[in-house]
């Protein structure tokens, strides 16, 4: 049951809110949800090891739900913080290394 609840918190509401943002004329909400999905994708790399983590940390699913809510609730606004603090600098580092070796990024 915990995994279903996590999926509802992490996928269902954000997907619904993302569709609503796409339909709106305001682009700020588009950016908000794009940042959320970017942080969510980075977190998914860690989440891949959920079974192993649960053996060490039995409250993993509860922690995951709290973390996902932290990412998108307006009171906490965690996704923009994590994006600007960790993900964007990491992407800049990757871009710098690709450029150093003459590899051009196709995303611009």
ZATORSE-692402 format. One record per residue (C-alpha): residue in three letters; x negated, y negated, z negated. Coordinates in steps of 0.2 Angstrom, whole numbers, plus 5000, padded with zeros to 4 digits. Layout:
residues N
ALAXYZ;...
This chain:
residues 108
UNK500050005000;UNK498649884996;UNK497949895014;UNK499649855021;UNK499749705010;UNK498049645015;UNK498549665033;UNK500149555030;UNK499049425021;UNK497649425033;UNK498449455050;UNK500349435050;UNK500549255042;UNK498949185051;UNK499549255068;UNK501249185065;UNK500449015060;UNK499249025075;UNK500649045087;UNK501648895079;UNK500048795080;UNK499748835099;UNK501548785102;UNK501348615093;UNK500648465102;UNK499448425087;UNK497748505090;UNK497148485072;UNK498148645067;UNK497448735082;UNK495648705075;UNK496148755058;UNK496748925064;UNK495248945076;UNK494148915061;UNK495149045051;UNK494949175064;UNK493149145066;UNK492849165047;UNK493949315047;UNK492949395061;UNK491349365052;UNK492149445036;UNK492749595046;UNK490949645048;UNK490849665030;UNK492549735029;UNK491949875040;UNK491149955025;UNK492749935014;UNK492750125009;UNK490950115003;UNK491349954994;UNK492850024985;UNK491750164978;UNK490750024969;UNK492149894967;UNK493849974964;UNK494749814965;UNK494149774982;UNK495949764990;UNK496449634977;UNK494849534979;UNK495149544998;UNK496949474997;UNK496349334986;UNK494849294998;UNK496049295013;UNK497249175004;UNK495749064999;UNK495349055017;UNK496948975023;UNK497948905009;UNK497948715010;UNK497448704991;UNK495848794994;UNK495448775012;UNK494048905011;UNK493848935030;UNK493248765035;UNK492048765020;UNK491348945024;UNK491248895043;UNK490248735040;UNK489148805026;UNK488648975034;UNK489349025051;UNK489048865061;UNK487248855055;UNK487049035059;UNK487649005076;UNK486548855078;UNK485048965074;UNK485649105086;UNK485848965100;UNK484048895096;UNK483349065097;UNK484249105114;UNK483648945121;UNK481848975115;UNK481849135125;UNK482649055140;UNK484349145138;UNK485749025141;UNK487349035131;UNK488949055143;UNK490048975130;UNK489948785131;
